[in-house]
Amino acid sequence: MRIAIIGAFGQLGSDLVPRLGNQAIPIGHADVEITDPASIANALDNARPTHVINCAAYNLVDQAEEEPQACHRVNSLGPRNLAEWCHNHGVVLMQISTDYVFGVDSTRRTPLVETDSTGSVSVYGQSKCAAELAVRSLCQQHFIVRTCGLYGHHAARGKGNFVETMLRLGQTRPELRIVDDQRCTPTSTVDLARALVALIKTDAFGVYHATNSGDCSWFEFAREIFHRRKISVKVVPVTAAEYGAKAIRPDYSVLDCSKLKTVLGWSMPSWQDAVSHYLGGRLEWLCGVSAGWNAAESFQTRDNFATIA
């Protein structure tokens, strides 16, 4: 197998590449512009992959409300271009999607399965819905993997992720107001990468949900982070309406991952175990960064759901 990773230097791609070893073909933004079919052809014709994993995405959820065209170019047109190239060359495509393809059903309170109807309440989510449709329509050999709340050690400088933001604010601010009425499952890129590598080595094509297990609100997630790191800070739960983000998020977007478990034969760890493992390995990773490691790009990040008092 020769697996091209689009967005190879982002949070998720950076954990996929080492796990794939010599099967990986890392492709960053400097190597390809996925909104341009000619650029895709130039990069992938030369790479000659058997599989492509698309980790590239426009993930600035609130900003997308103000620049929907930019969001759709990367999240909708880009995957469409990749799907066409993969179909024409007999290559398997794995598209990384999101829990934000759901949200229209505000009464939902049971985990969502792959066959549930999508319907997004944000520009970002709508762009990812369009990507899913394009991949399913244009590339028969495809995996669409919906995940949620990614956090990894290779977050872009200046963007970070929810865990890193909480660690920073928890040590510098006396009080944090964090959304407590939206439930989902924050997911470690290390755990997701393991699942993606196992899945892509099968021929069980289709749509999958892949997150850590369990669920929480962003408020509960933050409290767990502070508890694990013994950080004393006042955490105040607020509603999404009180928080006032530009983009609407799903009230409930917990994903049922039973289908993935059936195919792989194992489940991803709980979100509590995942964040504990992340925090435990953080110091070692930071030492590696200070010794000279540098992430040049990032495509996978998640908006933060907290503000300072």
C-alpha positions as a Python dict, from the first residue, in 0.01 Angstrom:
ca = {
    (1, 'M'): (0, 0, 0),
    (2, 'R'): (109, 355, -80),
    (3, 'I'): (-104, 596, 124),
    (4, 'A'): (-96, 968, 44),
    (5, 'I'): (-180, 1183, 346),
    (6, 'I'): (-322, 1520, 239),
    (7, 'G'): (-263, 1764, 525),
    (8, 'A'): (20, 1548, 656),
    (9, 'F'): (160, 1810, 896),
    (10, 'G'): (-160, 1896, 1082),
    (11, 'Q'): (-280, 1753, 1413),
    (12, 'L'): (-423, 1435, 1264),
    (13, 'G'): (-183, 1392, 974),
    (14, 'S'): (116, 1419, 1206),
    (15, 'D'): (-8, 1117, 1401),
    (16, 'L'): (-104, 921, 1089),
    (17, 'V'): (231, 948, 910),
    (18, 'P'): (449, 774, 1173),
    (19, 'R'): (188, 504, 1231),
    (20, 'L'): (187, 421, 859),
    (21, 'G'): (567, 418, 840),
    (22, 'N'): (709, 358, 494),
    (23, 'Q'): (357, 321, 353),
    (24, 'A'): (294, 692, 408),
    (25, 'I'): (337, 961, 142),
    (26, 'P'): (318, 1291, 335),
    (27, 'I'): (167, 1574, 129),
    (28, 'G'): (138, 1921, 282),
    (29, 'H'): (-15, 2245, 166),
    (30, 'A'): (313, 2344, 5),
    (31, 'D'): (284, 2035, -215),
    (32, 'V'): (-78, 2054, -326),
    (33, 'E'): (-371, 2295, -350),
    (34, 'I'): (-676, 2071, -329),
    (35, 'T'): (-907, 2338, -474),
    (36, 'D'): (-709, 2308, -800),
    (37, 'P'): (-749, 1983, -1000),
    (38, 'A'): (-424, 2048, -1185),
    (39, 'S'): (-235, 2077, -857),
    (40, 'I'): (-389, 1753, -733),
    (41, 'A'): (-292, 1576, -1055),
    (42, 'N'): (63, 1705, -1033),
    (43, 'A'): (107, 1589, -675),
    (44, 'L'): (-73, 1255, -694),
    (45, 'D'): (34, 1149, -1044),
    (46, 'N'): (391, 1170, -921),
    (47, 'A'): (320, 1002, -587),
    (48, 'R'): (126, 710, -742),
    (49, 'P'): (-72, 623, -425),
    (50, 'T'): (-304, 326, -386),
    (51, 'H'): (-496, 514, -114),
    (52, 'V'): (-553, 880, -23),
    (53, 'I'): (-650, 1010, 321),
    (54, 'N'): (-777, 1368, 317),
    (55, 'C'): (-707, 1541, 648),
    (56, 'A'): (-711, 1891, 498),
    (57, 'A'): (-999, 2113, 606),
    (58, 'Y'): (-1110, 2468, 674),
    (59, 'N'): (-1204, 2433, 1042),
    (60, 'L'): (-1259, 2792, 1157),
    (61, 'V'): (-1623, 2733, 1240),
    (62, 'D'): (-1720, 3088, 1337),
    (63, 'Q'): (-1513, 3256, 1068),
    (64, 'A'): (-1680, 3037, 807),
    (65, 'E'): (-2005, 3223, 874),
    (66, 'E'): (-1836, 3537, 741),
    (67, 'E'): (-1645, 3377, 453),
    (68, 'P'): (-1857, 3083, 334),
    (69, 'Q'): (-1697, 3076, -11),
    (70, 'A'): (-1350, 3017, 131),
    (71, 'C'): (-1486, 2744, 356),
    (72, 'H'): (-1670, 2567, 75),
    (73, 'R'): (-1372, 2585, -159),
    (74, 'V'): (-1154, 2387, 80),
    (75, 'N'): (-1418, 2165, 243),
    (76, 'S'): (-1652, 2098, -52),
    (77, 'L'): (-1464, 2160, -376),
    (78, 'G'): (-1136, 2013, -249),
    (79, 'P'): (-1280, 1670, -159),
    (80, 'R'): (-1477, 1669, -484),
    (81, 'N'): (-1155, 1718, -680),
    (82, 'L'): (-983, 1443, -484),
    (83, 'A'): (-1278, 1208, -537),
    (84, 'E'): (-1266, 1263, -913),
    (85, 'W'): (-892, 1197, -927),
    (86, 'C'): (-923, 883, -710),
    (87, 'H'): (-1211, 750, -920),
    (88, 'N'): (-1022, 806, -1245),
    (89, 'H'): (-714, 628, -1111),
    (90, 'G'): (-880, 343, -920),
    (91, 'V'): (-754, 477, -586),
    (92, 'V'): (-928, 441, -248),
    (93, 'L'): (-1025, 771, -83),
    (94, 'M'): (-1073, 823, 291),
    (95, 'Q'): (-1242, 1154, 370),
    (96, 'I'): (-1233, 1285, 727),
    (97, 'S'): (-1568, 1437, 821),
    (98, 'T'): (-1731, 1575, 1134),
    (99, 'D'): (-2014, 1546, 1383),
    (100, 'Y'): (-2115, 1893, 1262),
    (101, 'V'): (-2295, 1736, 966),
    (102, 'F'): (-2570, 1687, 1225),
    (103, 'G'): (-2756, 1943, 1434),
    (104, 'V'): (-3092, 2015, 1270),
    (105, 'D'): (-3270, 1775, 1506),
    (106, 'S'): (-3243, 1974, 1828),
    (107, 'T'): (-3443, 1710, 2021),
    (108, 'R'): (-3191, 1430, 1962),
    (109, 'R'): (-3044, 1280, 2280),
    (110, 'T'): (-2928, 934, 2169),
    (111, 'P'): (-2601, 862, 1985),
    (112, 'L'): (-2618, 918, 1610),
    (113, 'V'): (-2560, 629, 1371),
    (114, 'E'): (-2419, 646, 1020),
    (115, 'T'): (-2758, 605, 853),
    (116, 'D'): (-2921, 896, 1038),
    (117, 'S'): (-3014, 1186, 814),
    (118, 'T'): (-2764, 1469, 813),
    (119, 'G'): (-2856, 1832, 842),
    (120, 'S'): (-2616, 2098, 958),
    (121, 'V'): (-2682, 2429, 1132),
    (122, 'S'): (-2356, 2600, 1029),
    (123, 'V'): (-2169, 2691, 711),
    (124, 'Y'): (-1882, 2468, 821),
    (125, 'G'): (-2110, 2170, 872),
    (126, 'Q'): (-2287, 2232, 542),
    (127, 'S'): (-1953, 2234, 362),
    (128, 'K'): (-1864, 1897, 515),
    (129, 'C'): (-2206, 1758, 418),
    (130, 'A'): (-2135, 1863, 60),
    (131, 'A'): (-1797, 1690, 76),
    (132, 'E'): (-1958, 1368, 191),
    (133, 'L'): (-2208, 1379, -95),
    (134, 'A'): (-1934, 1440, -350),
    (135, 'V'): (-1718, 1155, -225),
    (136, 'R'): (-2007, 912, -212),
    (137, 'S'): (-2124, 1011, -559),
    (138, 'L'): (-1792, 1023, -742),
    (139, 'C'): (-1566, 762, -582),
    (140, 'Q'): (-1702, 413, -531),
    (141, 'Q'): (-1407, 295, -321),
    (142, 'H'): (-1440, 536, -33),
    (143, 'F'): (-1438, 569, 344),
    (144, 'I'): (-1609, 867, 506),
    (145, 'V'): (-1510, 891, 872),
    (146, 'R'): (-1695, 1133, 1098),
    (147, 'T'): (-1515, 1233, 1415),
    (148, 'C'): (-1541, 1502, 1680),
    (149, 'G'): (-1342, 1757, 1879),
    (150, 'L'): (-993, 1656, 1770),
    (151, 'Y'): (-695, 1741, 1985),
    (152, 'G'): (-334, 1638, 1926),
    (153, 'H'): (17, 1747, 2012),
    (154, 'H'): (78, 1890, 1665),
    (155, 'A'): (-173, 2175, 1677),
    (156, 'A'): (-77, 2483, 1478),
    (157, 'R'): (89, 2764, 1664),
    (158, 'G'): (-167, 3034, 1728),
    (159, 'K'): (-458, 2791, 1692),
    (160, 'G'): (-389, 2519, 1943),
    (161, 'N'): (-674, 2295, 2052),
    (162, 'F'): (-925, 2288, 2336),
    (163, 'V'): (-695, 2105, 2576),
    (164, 'E'): (-402, 2338, 2520),
    (165, 'T'): (-627, 2643, 2545),
    (166, 'M'): (-764, 2522, 2878),
    (167, 'L'): (-415, 2457, 3014),
    (168, 'R'): (-305, 2807, 2914),
    (169, 'L'): (-612, 2992, 3039),
    (170, 'G'): (-641, 2782, 3353),
    (171, 'Q'): (-299, 2899, 3464),
    (172, 'T'): (-344, 3265, 3373),
    (173, 'R'): (-710, 3351, 3444),
    (174, 'P'): (-909, 3343, 3767),
    (175, 'E'): (-1236, 3233, 3607),
    (176, 'L'): (-1350, 3062, 3288),
    (177, 'R'): (-1700, 3048, 3140),
    (178, 'I'): (-1748, 2729, 2938),
    (179, 'V'): (-2041, 2592, 2738),
    (180, 'D'): (-2227, 2318, 2924),
    (181, 'D'): (-2535, 2246, 2710),
    (182, 'Q'): (-2367, 2087, 2406),
    (183, 'R'): (-2273, 1719, 2431),
    (184, 'C'): (-2022, 1540, 2211),
    (185, 'T'): (-1709, 1324, 2243),
    (186, 'P'): (-1370, 1500, 2222),
    (187, 'T'): (-1126, 1271, 2045),
    (188, 'S'): (-751, 1221, 2060),
    (189, 'T'): (-574, 1224, 1723),
    (190, 'V'): (-352, 939, 1845),
    (191, 'D'): (-653, 713, 1899),
    (192, 'L'): (-822, 824, 1578),
    (193, 'A'): (-505, 764, 1375),
    (194, 'R'): (-484, 407, 1503),
    (195, 'A'): (-845, 344, 1399),
    (196, 'L'): (-802, 503, 1055),
    (197, 'V'): (-493, 297, 976),
    (198, 'A'): (-672, -23, 1073),
    (199, 'L'): (-983, 70, 874),
    (200, 'I'): (-808, 171, 554),
    (201, 'K'): (-638, -168, 540),
    (202, 'T'): (-981, -328, 494),
    (203, 'D'): (-1214, -316, 196),
    (204, 'A'): (-1518, -244, 415),
    (205, 'F'): (-1597, 80, 234),
    (206, 'G'): (-1865, 319, 355),
    (207, 'V'): (-1947, 577, 622),
    (208, 'Y'): (-1813, 537, 976),
    (209, 'H'): (-1823, 716, 1308),
    (210, 'A'): (-1492, 721, 1497),
    (211, 'T'): (-1450, 895, 1832),
    (212, 'N'): (-1330, 811, 2177),
    (213, 'S'): (-1608, 650, 2378),
    (214, 'G'): (-1849, 818, 2618),
    (215, 'D'): (-1966, 1178, 2601),
    (216, 'C'): (-1941, 1506, 2786),
    (217, 'S'): (-2008, 1875, 2761),
    (218, 'W'): (-1722, 2119, 2700),
    (219, 'F'): (-1762, 2228, 3063),
    (220, 'E'): (-1718, 1870, 3182),
    (221, 'F'): (-1421, 1821, 2951),
    (222, 'A'): (-1253, 2132, 3089),
    (223, 'R'): (-1310, 2022, 3449),
    (224, 'E'): (-1151, 1685, 3369),
    (225, 'I'): (-846, 1858, 3219),
    (226, 'F'): (-804, 2080, 3525),
    (227, 'H'): (-856, 1785, 3760),
    (228, 'R'): (-593, 1574, 3584),
    (229, 'R'): (-340, 1856, 3591),
    (230, 'K'): (-435, 1974, 3942),
    (231, 'I'): (-506, 2327, 3819),
    (232, 'S'): (-723, 2535, 4051),
    (233, 'V'): (-945, 2771, 3855),
    (234, 'K'): (-1310, 2870, 3887),
    (235, 'V'): (-1511, 2715, 3603),
    (236, 'V'): (-1857, 2856, 3537),
    (237, 'P'): (-2104, 2664, 3316),
    (238, 'V'): (-2289, 2874, 3058),
    (239, 'T'): (-2534, 2800, 2779),
    (240, 'A'): (-2437, 2823, 2414),
    (241, 'A'): (-2676, 3117, 2385),
    (242, 'E'): (-2496, 3296, 2667),
    (243, 'Y'): (-2161, 3221, 2508),
    (244, 'G'): (-2284, 3379, 2183),
    (245, 'A'): (-2068, 3217, 1916),
    (246, 'K'): (-2132, 3330, 1558),
    (247, 'A'): (-2194, 2978, 1432),
    (248, 'I'): (-2460, 2752, 1576),
    (249, 'R'): (-2333, 2415, 1700),
    (250, 'P'): (-2531, 2094, 1751),
    (251, 'D'): (-2686, 2061, 2096),
    (252, 'Y'): (-2610, 1689, 2082),
    (253, 'S'): (-2367, 1527, 1842),
    (254, 'V'): (-2252, 1210, 2019),
    (255, 'L'): (-2163, 953, 1754),
    (256, 'D'): (-2241, 582, 1780),
    (257, 'C'): (-1924, 394, 1682),
    (258, 'S'): (-2066, 40, 1689),
    (259, 'K'): (-2011, -10, 1316),
    (260, 'L'): (-1641, 69, 1347),
    (261, 'K'): (-1610, -167, 1644),
    (262, 'T'): (-1771, -446, 1443),
    (263, 'V'): (-1526, -403, 1155),
    (264, 'L'): (-1212, -355, 1364),
    (265, 'G'): (-1296, -584, 1656),
    (266, 'W'): (-1209, -322, 1919),
    (267, 'S'): (-1328, 13, 2051),
    (268, 'M'): (-1142, 338, 2101),
    (269, 'P'): (-1063, 431, 2463),
    (270, 'S'): (-1289, 648, 2674),
    (271, 'W'): (-1251, 1023, 2640),
    (272, 'Q'): (-1128, 1034, 3002),
    (273, 'D'): (-851, 781, 2936),
    (274, 'A'): (-762, 959, 2612),
    (275, 'V'): (-711, 1301, 2773),
    (276, 'S'): (-517, 1140, 3058),
    (277, 'H'): (-284, 977, 2807),
    (278, 'Y'): (-251, 1304, 2616),
    (279, 'L'): (-158, 1499, 2927),
    (280, 'G'): (81, 1227, 3039),
    (281, 'G'): (271, 1241, 2711),
    (282, 'R'): (260, 1618, 2677),
    (283, 'L'): (584, 1695, 2865),
    (284, 'E'): (781, 1442, 2662),
    (285, 'W'): (643, 1590, 2340),
    (286, 'L'): (719, 1947, 2447),
    (287, 'C'): (1078, 1844, 2518),
    (288, 'G'): (1095, 1712, 2163),
    (289, 'V'): (968, 2042, 2027),
    (290, 'S'): (1229, 2238, 2221),
    (291, 'A'): (1492, 2003, 2080),
    (292, 'G'): (1405, 2107, 1727),
    (293, 'W'): (1078, 1951, 1606),
    (294, 'N'): (853, 2195, 1422),
    (295, 'A'): (508, 2148, 1270),
    (296, 'A'): (498, 2354, 954),
    (297, 'E'): (127, 2324, 883),
    (298, 'S'): (-203, 2242, 1043),
    (299, 'F'): (-536, 2152, 889),
    (300, 'Q'): (-722, 1987, 1177),
    (301, 'T'): (-822, 2215, 1465),
    (302, 'R'): (-1137, 2281, 1660),
    (303, 'D'): (-1298, 2600, 1785),
    (304, 'N'): (-1272, 2658, 2158),
    (305, 'F'): (-1585, 2674, 2366),
    (306, 'A'): (-1466, 2889, 2652),
    (307, 'T'): (-1413, 3251, 2733),
    (308, 'I'): (-1254, 3437, 3021),
    (309, 'A'): (-1455, 3623, 3279),
}
